[in-house]
Every structure is written in C-alpha cells, then in structure tokens.
Amino acid sequence: MFLGEYRHTLDSKDRLTVPVKFREVLGVSMYFIQGFDHNLMAMSNAAFEKVLQRMQELNIADPDARLLLRRLLGSATQVDVDRSGRVLIPAYLRNRISLKSELVLIGQGEYFEIWTPEEWARQEAAQLDAEANNQRFKVLDLRLGAK
C-alpha cells in the first residue's frame, strides 16, 4: 500500500528514485498516467490492470467515456524500475504538469501521486480549509463501525 508524503528530486537523467516502501509494492515495472489535478498517477501493474479492466467496460459511444479513455490510456506508459529503484518519467508527462527537478510523492493506497511542490502547496491549502472540508466531506460515510 502506498502511504505518506515524500519529497524527492529527479537526477540528471530525469529519473526518480522511488522510496523503498513504494518499491516493495511496485516490483520490476510500473505505470505512469496523467492525473486529474495537474499531477501524475503512478501505479503498480496490478493496480493498472484493475483500472484497465474497469475502463474496458465503459461504453465507447458515450463521449465522456471516450474523454476518460483518451486521458488515462492515451497518457499511460509502462516503465521499468532499475536495480537502484529508479524510474524514468517520460518527458511528455513531465511537461504536462510542468515538472522540473523537485517533486512531491503522495501515497493514495493503491497508487501514488506525483506533484510539483507548487501544485502540492495549493492542494495542502485546500485540505486545511476546515469550513470547506465540513461541507465537502459531510456526505461521505466514513464510519469505522459496521452499518
């Protein structure tokens, strides 16, 4: 499971050294996908297969489904994790989110996100707005006990 926040920099060859805890989940390869919030999503092969299976069930006659397929599958790329735990983030994905050298990794359970520090700071600011959060999250049922 991908949990926590990590701050990293790309090396001179634009490779990311994946945190050891994340590598244990990934194995020898992984997928990068353009995220929904000016970020990237990084998934294990197993997680990507789950997403792919759900996407293959979409009705391609639906214009919104086609947009989603283009966004996710059109940006998806499989990359190898080298022996040192490094992965190359393709230039076209780095460019889409204006990723330079510094980045922030955010665990999301079955995947992790990659953010520029500037975009992540905006996300953090939104998360700290208690009044807005009360409105956003009140409809979610996050009870820990049985229903």
Residue pairs with C-beta under 8 A, 6 or more apart in sequence:
1 25
1 107
1 109
1 110
2 22
2 25
2 107
2 108
2 109
2 110
2 111
2 112
3 21
3 107
3 109
4 21
4 106
4 107
5 104
5 105
5 106
5 107
6 19
6 22
6 104
6 105
7 102
7 103
7 104
7 105
7 117
8 16
8 17
8 19
8 102
8 103
8 104
8 105
9 101
9 102
9 103
10 16
10 89
10 99
10 100
10 101
10 103
11 17
11 86
13 88
14 88
14 89
14 91
14 94
15 82
15 86
15 87
15 88
15 89
16 86
16 87
16 88
16 89
16 103
16 114
17 84
17 85
17 86
18 26
18 81
18 85
18 86
18 87
19 105
20 85
22 105
22 107
22 112
23 81
23 85
25 44
26 44
26 81
27 44
27 45
27 81
28 80
28 81
29 45
29 78
29 79
29 80
29 81
30 42
30 43
30 44
30 45
30 48
30 78
30 79
30 81
30 87
31 42
31 43
31 44
31 45
31 47
31 48
31 76
31 77
31 78
31 79
32 40
32 41
32 42
32 75
32 76
32 77
32 79
32 87
32 89
32 90
32 93
32 114
33 40
33 41
33 42
33 43
33 48
33 72
33 75
33 76
34 40
34 41
34 71
34 72
34 75
34 93
34 96
34 97
35 41
35 97
35 113
35 114
36 71
37 119
37 123
38 97
38 119
39 97
39 113
39 114
39 115
39 119
40 89
40 93
40 97
40 99
40 113
40 114
41 108
41 111
41 112
41 113
41 114
42 105
42 111
42 112
42 113
42 114
43 51
43 110
43 111
44 110
44 111
45 78
47 110
47 111
48 76
48 78
50 110
51 72
52 73
55 68
55 69
55 72
55 73
58 65
58 68
58 69
59 65
60 66
60 69
75 92
75 93
75 96
77 90
77 93
79 87
79 88
79 89
79 90
80 87
81 87
89 99
89 114
93 99
97 114
97 115
97 116
97 119
98 116
99 114
99 116
100 116
102 116
102 117
103 114
103 115
103 116
103 117
104 114
104 115
104 116
104 117
104 120
105 112
105 113
105 114
105 115
106 112
106 113
106 115
106 120
115 123
126 132
127 133
141 147
